[in-house]
Amino acid sequence: MRLENKIAVVTGGARGIGAGIASCLIAEGASVAVVDLDGPEAEKLAGSLGGPALGLAADVSQDSEIGAAVERAAEEFGGIDILVNNAGAGTGREDPSEFAGPGFENHSQAAWDAQIANNLRTTFAATKVTIPHLRARGGGSIINIASIAGLMPSPQLAAYGAAKAGVIHLTRTLALELAPHDIRVNAICPGFLWTRAWEGLAAMMKFTVPELREAEPRDIFLSVVEQGVPLKREQTPEDIGKLVSFLVSDDAVNITGQEIKVDGGITLRTGR
């Protein structure tokens, strides 16, 4: 119960990595506000966590909406000690037939803007409205969920990778700026997790790689894991949640400004 009496806000928390993080925080004794664009799913998850939790609907890229959600969480629980910026999106293409092909020239302006809004602006907006609450508590911790895509290039993920690289840089800058207030800021870079984003990426691979046309998305994902992960196993939302729980606890009081990879060794092959 390392986080007893701590209050956390998890954005994009209704499913996938966010749900795993929320579950781990609850298990360590924290109270958790689950903020998600899908309000009913956020409420459903909050009701299933087995601890003090609140589900809130908000478009995290919009200052007014995330501001209202953070204020509600602070009012409900009496403050905020922890912010987990998990809200984000993968390819931004719901229909794989809209995928024009890999490479920067095939990114539309709308797709590019959507990736920056969904993955970088969300981090900016939630952090900006939460900092005063952390300062009021005498300190706290911010965890930004980035990606190994922000560390290593991929022709299919130029916009997503650029946004996540921005998250990593913002993490370092905020760690310096907020250190005098005893607010620690760290980033986590997940590797290969079976989420809706990866399911969408596998669907694109089916569409663009002829030999994969008949393959199931999950099988495509597992094949990528087998070939690309040195430990030859996928990462899970709980892997990320356990690291979050450690980083926001007093066991990590001297860790700030770091980007920590949870990737089964993927980035070892690139030297990053």
Buried (B, 14 or more C-beta within 10 A) or exposed (E): EBBEEBBBBBBBBBBBBBBBBBBBBBBBBBBBBBBBBBBEBBBBBBEEBEBBBBBBBBBBBBBEBBBBBBEBBBEEBEBBBBBBBBBBBBBBBEEBEEBEEBEEEEBEEEBBBBBBBBBBBBBBBBBEBBBEBBBEBEBBBBBBBBBBBBBBEEEBBBBBBBBBBBBBBBBBEBBEEBBEBBBBBBBBBBBBBBBEBBBBBBBBBBBBEEEBEEBEBEEBBBBBBEEBBEEEEBBBBBBBBBBBBBBBBEEBEEBBBBBBBBBBEBBEEEEE
